[in-house]
Amino acid sequence: MRKQSILHEVQAGKAENYYRLVTDAALYYAVAGFLPHATRLLQALWHQKLPHSRHVRLQDQAFAVLWQVAGLPVPEAPFRVLALADIEWHHRGYLGGDRYAYPMPAVEWAELRGKNAFRQAQTWFSSGDYDPQILVLIQHALQQPQELAPYELCDALCIGAEVAAKTGNEELVLTLLHRWAPYAADDNARLSVATMASSRHVAPLLLRGVLAADLNLTAESCQQEVTELIAALTRRLAQGPQPLYAHLAWPQLLAQLNQLALAAEPDLLTDSQWPQPWIGREPASAADIAATEQRLGLELPADYKAFLQASNGLVNFSGVDPELLPVAEINWYKQAESAELYAHTQTYPDVESDEEQAIIGPYLERAVLISSLDQEQLLWLIAPTEPSGQWQTWFFAAWQPGETRYPTFRAYVEEQLQALEQQDA
């Protein structure tokens, strides 16, 4: 778990994102045996009165199991807490069942190995019966781990640990848990933590702290991290989102972006046939900016103009973000795009509107395209309706539903830097 990334997201990120990340962090602490600290962190998150994220339903289930197994009073959670028996039934259905579209080999179950052994264990696990046979099948599956995708291997370890715990084989449970622990520390396997913690019979061992050392946590370090996260949540509630890199002027911020982008992809400039020795361009002159403002009939946002005075454009440095054009080449989107595609894009739903039939057309009337048009992703500056209003920056891509909205252009660039820092960590 990358605590610093979570702190950054709480400080500057979207509420939906940090809600999920803080919930994941709390469950990580709980699985290490520090449920009271984890609960305290959750309560600080819930105190923000944010909409409860639909992306943490499995984590909710895991906490419901841990609280009830520990005999702790269930806090006023923003979700329904089911009884343990109901959770166990749902959990067996979640982990169990044969999800593969090809037939099993026509052999006795004890002869199955690798993925086929795992498939049979899944099928029997959903029924709640055949526990001794399931343990044999899981051992056969784990003897050929190369046949299992990482998520399948995690599920196999979860099934094996739960059945071993239910049948009283604590030694086997501990063996499987220690084998599973490295996956718990992987940010890409967050659902595996919730899956293991939802296992009713494994939960007592987790609460004893049998994985604390594997997860590199002690009571003191957990308390310190939870205190830091709660302090960050308190600041976010009081101050709202705050820039991560406010201490960096544009030249310094772009220098950092350049360093990390080239470290991630050393051949970026060559492959892109970029004419500059770094990911940016020579600064735009005040005259260049003024000429474009006169052509467009508006005053560009201050943060974007400050960027231009540091770099008059930016290469497509991540593969998913667009090339930013020199200021002389930016234009109203409705003038840059083909009439047919512009008319089609106008009909896209406005997912942030409370009106069911709202579309983004009114925004596109005020959209200035600042990125190259010949790519699958675009960046728009959305002009305010009133002179004293606030500009927005929208990222739009053909391969993702809807648009990503940023309160400022600077916020968009800072998010790219944060993503590169996390990738480099």
N, C-alpha and C positions, 0 to 999 in steps of 0.2 A: 504494500500500500504506500502510495506516494503522498505523504502528509502535506508537503509543500505545494503540490499541485492542487490539493483540495483547498488549502488556505488561499491560493491565488484565485480559485474559482469562486470562493465565498466573497472575496474582496471585489472582484471585477466581473464575474460571470453572470449568466442568466440563472434566475431562481430555480427553474426546472432542473438545470444541470447540477447546481450545488446541492439541491435537495436530495437527489439520487446519490451523489458522492458522499455526503455526510451520513446518509443512512447506511451506505456500504461500509464506511469507516466504523460506525457504531457496531455493526454486525461483526466486523473483523475483531474488534476488542472483545465482544461477547464470546465469540468462538475461542478466543485465547483464554477465556475464563474470567473475564472482568465485566460481568453483566451489569452490576450497579453503575460503573463508570459509563458503560454504553447507554444505559437508560437515561442517565443524566444528560448525555449529549443529545439523544433523541428529543428529550423534553425541551432543551434549548432550541432545537430546530423547530419543533411544533409551536413554540412560543411566538414564532414569526407569523403564524396564522396564514401560511402559504397554502395554496390548493394542494391537497395530498397527491403526490405523483402516482400515476398509474403504472410507472415503471418499477415500483418497489413492492409489488404485491407478494412476490415470493419471499422477500426480506421480511415483510409484515408477518407472514406465516411463521417464519423462523423465530422471530421474537415472541410470537404467541406461544410457541412450544417452549422456548427457554424460560420465559416468565413462569409458566405453569409448572414446569418440571422443577424449577428452583423454589417454588412455593412463595414467590414474591407477589405482592399485590400488583395487579395489572394497572399501569398508569392510564390516564385518560387519553388513550390513543385515538388518532383520527381515522381509525379503521375498525372493522368488526373483528373481535377476537373469538374464534371458534373454540369449541371444546377439543381436548386432545384427541379423542377417538375420531372425531370428524376430520381433524387435520391429518391424522394418520391415514385415513381412508383416501383423502384427496392426494396425499403425498405418494401413496402407492400407485395411484393412477397416473400421476405426473411422471414418475420414474419408470413405471412398468409399461408393459404392452409391446408387441412386436411392430415396429414402425418401418419395416423394410419391405420393399416391393418384389422380393424374389424368394422362392421357396427354400425351406430348410433342407439340409441333406437328409436322405432317408437312412439314418443310422440311429442307434440307441443314444439317448441323451448323454450318457456318460462318456461317449466317444467324441462329443463335440469339443472343439477347441477354438481359441481366438474369438473372432467376432460372432460366430455362430453360437458359441457357448454363452457369450454375453446376451445375445438375442433371446435365447431360451431362458436365461436367468431373468431378464426383463419381463418376459411373458408370465412366468410363474410368480414373480414378485407382486404383480398387480393383483393376484388372487388372494394373497395373504397365506398361502399354503406352501408346501414343498420346501420348507426352510433348509433342511439338511442338503437336499439336492442343489439348491441355489448356491450354497457355499462352495460345493464342489465345482459347479459351473463357473463361478466367479474366479476361483483359483485357476481353472483351465483357461479362462479368458485372459487372465493377467500373465499367464506363461507365454503368451504371444502378444505383447502390448503393441507391437508394430502394426498389427491389424486394426487397432482401434484409433479413431481420431481422438484428439485431446479431450473433447467433451464426453466422448464415450468412455474413455478411461476414467474420468472423474465420476461419471455416473456409475460405472462398475464398482469403484471404490466406495461410493456412497451406499449402494445396494448391499455390498458385502459387509460393510461396517454395521449397517442397521440390522441385518439378519444375524450377524455374529453377536451383536449386543442383545438382541431379543432372546437368543438361545443361551446367553450367559458366557460366551467365549470371549472374555475380556482381553486375553492375550492377543487373539486374532484382531479384535477391534483396534487395539493400540498399534499393531503392525500396519493395518490398513490406513489408520489415521496419519501415522508418520509418513507413509508413502504418499498420502494425499496432500499433506501440508504445503509442499512447494507450489501447488496449484492455487492454494488460498492466497498466497502472496502475489500472484499474478493478476494485474489489473484487468486483464482480458478474460479472466475466469471468475468474475464476480458472482455469477449465478451459482457457481459450484459451492461457494461459501454458504449461500442461502439454502441450497439443496441439502448439504450435510447438516446444517444447523436445524433444519426442519425434521430431521430424523429423530423421532420420539425417544428411541431407546439408546441412541448415541449421545443425546443431549446431556445426560448426567456426567459422562466422562468429560465432555467439553467444559462443563461448568466447574469441574475439578481443576481445570487449567492444565490438562495433559499436553496441550499444544502451545503453551505460552512460549517455551524456549524455541520451538520450531518457527514461531511467528515473530521471534526477536522482540518479545515484550515482557516487561515486568510490571508489577503493580505500580511502581514509581514512574516508569516511562509512560505507561498507559495514562496515569493521572495527569502527567505533564502534557501529553498530547491532547487529551480531552479538554484540559483547561485552555490550551491555545486555540483549539477549534471553537470552544464556547465564546472566548473573547472575540474571535473573528466574527462569529454570528451576531454577537451583541453590537459590534461596530457596524455591521451591514444593516442591522435593523435601525440603528440610530442615524446613519449617514447615507444609506443607499449604496449603490455600486460606486467604487472608486478606482481610478486608473492605476494599473500596476506600475507603470513606467513614467509617472508624472515627473519624476526627477530627471528624465532624459529629454533633452532637446531633440528635434527631428534628426539632425545629423548623427547624434549618438545612437538614437533608436534604430536608424537605418543601417548604421555600421554594425550593430549587433545582429540585426536581421541578415545582413550580408554574410557575416562570419558563419552563422549557423546554417544558412541556406547552402553555402558552398561546402561546408563540412558534411552536410547530409547528401549532397550531390555534386561532387567535385567537377564533373564535366558539364555542369548546367549551362555555363555561358557558351561553351563550344557547341553543345547540342542545340541550343536555342539560336545560334548564330547572332548572339547579342553583340552590338558594336562597342560596348563599354567594358572596362576591366572589372566592373563590379555589377551588382544586380540592378543598380539605378542608372540615372542619366545625369548629364550636367544640369545644374539648377536652371529653372526658368527665370527669365528677367521680369521685372515689374511691368515692363511694356508688353511682354507676351501675355501675361495674365490679364492686364487691362484690356488688351485687344479682344481677347476671348470673351470677357465679361460684356464688352460693348456688342459683340456679335450675338451673344445669347440674350442680351437685354436684362441681365441680372448681375448681382454681386455674389460671387462664389463664397462658400463657407470659409471662415478664417482658418480652421485647422487644415483644410485641403490646400489653401493657398500657402500656408506655412510649409506643408509637405513639398509643394511644387518648387518653392524657393530653396529646398534642400536637394530635390531630385525631380526632374521633369519627366516622371514616368517610372515604371518598375517592370522588370521581366517577370514572366510567369515562373515563379521560383519553386512552387510546390507541386505542380502538376494538376492541382485542383483549383487554384486561384488564377484569375485572369491577368493577362498583361495589362498594365495601366498605361494609358496613352499619354503622349506629350500634350500639354494644355492646348496647343493650337489645333489638335485633332479631335478634341472632345466635342460632343454635340447633343442636342436634344435627341432622346431615344426615338421619338416619333419621326424624326427626320433622318436618322441614321439607319433605322430598320426598314425592311421591305413593308409595304402597306399591308400585304396579306398577313404576314407574321405578326406585325404590330397589332392588327385588329384581333387576331386570335389571342395574343398574350393579354390583351385588355380584359378578356372574359374570364381569366383565372380567378378563382374565389379568393376573397380577402379573409384569410383564416383567423385574423386577429380582430375581426369585426364582430359585434354582437348581433348584427343583422344577418339572417340566414342566407339571403340572396346577394350579399355584398360582393363586389368584384374589385380588382386592383386597378381597373381602368382610370379612375380619377387620379390615382397616384402617378400612373404612367404619363399622364398629360404633363406632369411637372418633373419627369425623370430626365436627368442629364446623364448620358452614357459616358463614363470615363475609362472604359476598358475596351479592348479589341473586340470587334463584333464577330470575328471569324472563329470563335471558340465556343465550347459548350457551356461556358459560364460567363456571367456578365456582372458588372458592378455599376450601380446607379447611385447618383446623388439625387435625393428627392427634395425638391425645393418646397419651402413652407408656403402656405396659402396667404399668410400675412407677412409684411416686411419684418416684423418683430418676432416671427415664429422660428421654430427650430428645424434645421435641416435633419434629414435622416440619410443613412447609407444602407442600401439593400444589396445583398448578394443573391444572385439568381443562377441556378444551374439546371440544365435539362435532365440531369440524373438524380435530382432530389425533389420531393414534393414541396411546393410553396417556396417562399423566399426567406432568407435569414435577415433580420432587421437589426441594425446597429444605431445607437443614438447619435453617433458621430463617425466621421471618416477615421479619425484617430483610433476609435474603439475597434474598428475593423482591422487596422494594421497591427494594433497591439495584440489582438487575438491570434494573428498569424505568428507573431514572435513568441507568444506563450506556447503555441502548439509546437513550434520548433524546439523550444527549451524542454518541453516534456518529452519530445522524441529523442533529444540528446541526453536526457537524464539516465 
